Amino acid sequence: MMTSVDTDLMRVLADPLRLKIVTLLARETLCTTHLVEETGAKQTNLSNHMKVLREVGVVDTEPCGRFVYYRLRPEVIEALAGQFADLARTARSTVEANVKRSCP
């Protein structure tokens, strides 16, 4: 059985600023202004990171007047966590069954 993890999503979340943004959005829906204040990132840098997070489906946007609010999509994080849980189950069963390939 082959178990895989979404490498594109992992690459996106591996960035420290994006991981901080995701962590903040897990607690509350925030607008760009809030995210700039919380992260210390410049507006343009933050906007580029938010674009990446939107493209992989981690966040949704909600226009509100002249502001844009960002909301985390927990199902995306849950799916990734599920992939790691599957990987851990596979590893556990491999260890328990002492599955080992013979050397030539």
Steps between C-alpha positions, in 0.01 A plus 500: 500500500640839400432793730567852378486846647400811304849637430374825345307582816798398716727732302254787546464442875876454548552874461523650853288808419227297331494258792465796738213636288325162503545478878350848545209419269429181694405725793296763316409648163728797434538773240825593330556790741476264799739254337754774428481610865525145636783380276702818447514420129479772239164531323633389159685202648191396695281533190733270307484238777120527518480442125699178539276385788188574293638314197551177697159540663615553859310827542179655375444871457206712604478856368377749757489857370853598406648215705549134422459251781675163495360182650684171543344195332538240776406212271821557302712478815299196616562327166874560534493376860311193378770431242762508777282278720479248213876516460548438873258202493689351207831546681361348820371190320832468316693510829260258670518253209879545482480569125856524372633471148795265464828643380626353169 
